[in-house]
Amino acid sequence: MNPEIISSRDNAWVKKLRALAQDGAAYRKLGQVWLEGDHLCRALLARGLQPQAVVLAQSAQAQVAQWELDPSVRRVVLADGLMAQISSLESPAAMGFVYALPAATPLEPGLPSVVLDRLQDPGNVGSILRSAAAMGFRQVLALKGTAALWSPKVLRAGMGAHFALQLREGLSELDLEALQVPLLATSPHRGEFLHRAELPWPCAWLLGHEGQGVSDALLARAAMTLRIVQPGGEESLNAAAAAAVCLHASAARIA
């Protein structure tokens, strides 16, 4: 398939790409996600998934030969300057994919899960998605107030973990009643120490707001509240680091 060559910044396709790359919530309206850079593109293909379109800077056209793309995938070549205008990165990539936003699937009651309660930092959210995928948690449920899961910043921090997980966002606390696995939460001041606890599997970890932690209402639903031992000082772990410790503790029980 011959590529489409676009050189105008006023082209409707270019405007859409710019919105997807720079507006963290644009994917919700447009139903598409912008994957910028070789790593995210390869991570998508490695999961057996295909983009709707591949977008390349004119100077990088030859790179399309590296990927096993379905013939139906749209090929778009942009003038090098346009790629730089689309990107929100200090060092823009020379390629990207447009990927159809996956349809929301029903919450699966028995899956090992991670519940995000109003986490604000995209870097933390993306890092937690990476830990969840690595430690065998297959479902991530984001409550209202959590950073947009498919925003460009979360995608970059997730490093491809999105494509290994079932993601649901915009949920309420009541939606969690459908879960049929024990809810676990951390607290800096109460509960058994994590490294000594007999953790259930499967389970769902409740991970809370960077400053406020898990809400009191959610804590009341938890079957277990646990503390992470920190000999060097209390509350010194950020949300992503604490999440990695907790999810690894669960994974270690089933390894």
Buried (B, 14 or more C-beta within 10 A) or exposed (E): EEBBEBEEBEBEBBEBBBBBBBBBEBBBEBEBBBBBBBEBBBBBBEEEEBBBBBBBBBEBBEBBEEBEBEEEBBBBBBBEEBBBBBBBEEEBBBBBBBBEEEEEEEBBEEBBBBBBBBBEBBBBBBBBBBBBBBBBBBBBBBBEEBBBBBBBBBBBBBBBBBBBBBBBBBBEBEBBEEBEBBBBBBBBEEBEEBEEBEBBEBBBBBBBBBEEBBBEEBBEBBEBBBBBEEEEEEEEBEBBBBBBBBBBBBBEEEE
